Amino acid sequence: MHLEFQSQVDAEIPFRMIDYRLRVYRRFPHKSMHQVVIYLKQTNSDLVQQNTFTIAGTRHEFAVIRLWEQPTEVFLRTPGLLPLAVLSSTIEPVRTDSKVDRVIN
């Protein structure tokens, strides 16, 4: 599993993902790898939609999660995701933060 957390958009993400994958493959050719880019801050940039790196003869795919599109309920039900709940699709981040505080306490 390779998770890449991003707070800013970056046109180099697709290249970095294939680069990381090839580096791991070189050392561990029989290991599988699931790669995910997790964008933390909402943006209108088309770059957060990219989930492939493509050049002639080569195509590499990875998963992308845009936290602001994810349902808040999932974060509130999963203890390990609680700190990220305020970044989810909540309409009321302050209220969500209070819920997270209550659950943690």
C-alpha positions in Angstrom: 0.0 0.0 0.0 1.3 3.4 -1.0 -0.6 6.4 0.3 0.3 9.9 -0.9 -1.4 12.7 1.1 -1.6 16.0 -0.8 -2.7 19.4 0.4 -1.8 21.1 -2.9 -2.3 20.1 -6.5 0.8 19.1 -8.3 1.1 18.3 -12.0 4.0 15.9 -11.2 1.8 13.5 -9.1 1.2 11.0 -11.9 4.9 10.8 -12.7 5.8 10.4 -9.1 3.4 7.6 -8.7 4.9 5.6 -11.6 8.4 6.4 -10.3 7.6 5.1 -6.8 6.0 2.0 -8.3 9.0 1.2 -10.5 11.4 1.8 -7.6 9.5 -0.7 -5.5 9.2 -3.2 -8.4 12.9 -3.0 -8.9 13.6 -4.2 -5.4 10.5 -6.4 -4.9 9.3 -7.6 -8.4 6.8 -10.1 -7.0 5.1 -7.7 -4.6 1.9 -6.1 -5.6 1.2 -2.4 -4.8 -2.0 -0.4 -4.4 -1.4 3.3 -4.8 -3.7 6.0 -3.6 -3.4 9.8 -3.7 -5.5 11.4 -1.1 -6.3 15.1 -1.7 -7.0 16.9 1.6 -8.1 20.4 0.5 -11.0 21.1 -1.9 -10.0 22.7 -5.2 -11.5 23.1 -8.7 -8.3 22.1 -10.4 -8.6 19.4 -13.0 -5.3 17.9 -11.7 -7.2 16.2 -8.8 -9.0 14.2 -11.4 -5.9 12.6 -12.8 -5.4 9.0 -12.0 -3.0 7.9 -14.7 0.4 8.5 -16.1 0.6 7.9 -19.8 3.4 8.1 -22.3 3.8 6.3 -25.6 3.7 2.6 -24.8 3.2 3.0 -21.1 0.2 3.5 -18.9 0.1 3.5 -15.1 -3.0 3.8 -13.0 -3.5 4.8 -9.3 -6.6 5.6 -7.2 -7.5 9.1 -6.2 -9.6 10.1 -3.2 -10.9 13.7 -2.8 -11.8 13.9 0.8 -14.3 16.7 0.3 -16.4 14.3 -1.8 -16.5 11.6 0.8 -19.5 11.1 3.2 -18.8 12.4 6.7 -20.7 9.5 8.3 -18.0 7.1 7.2 -15.3 9.1 9.0 -17.5 9.4 12.1 -18.0 5.6 12.2 -14.3 4.7 11.7 -12.1 5.7 14.7 -8.9 5.9 12.6 -10.5 8.4 10.2 -12.0 10.7 12.8 -9.2 13.4 12.4 -10.1 13.7 8.7 -13.9 14.1 9.2 -13.8 17.9 9.0 -12.2 17.6 5.6 -15.1 15.4 4.3 -18.3 16.5 2.5 -19.6 18.1 5.7 -21.7 21.3 5.4 -20.9 22.3 8.9 -17.2 21.7 9.7 -17.4 23.3 13.2 -20.3 21.0 14.1 -18.5 18.0 12.7 -15.4 18.9 14.7 -17.5 19.0 17.9 -18.9 15.5 17.0 -15.3 14.2 16.6 -14.4 15.7 20.0 -17.4 13.9 21.6 -16.6 10.6 20.0 -12.9 10.8 21.0 -13.8 11.7 24.6 
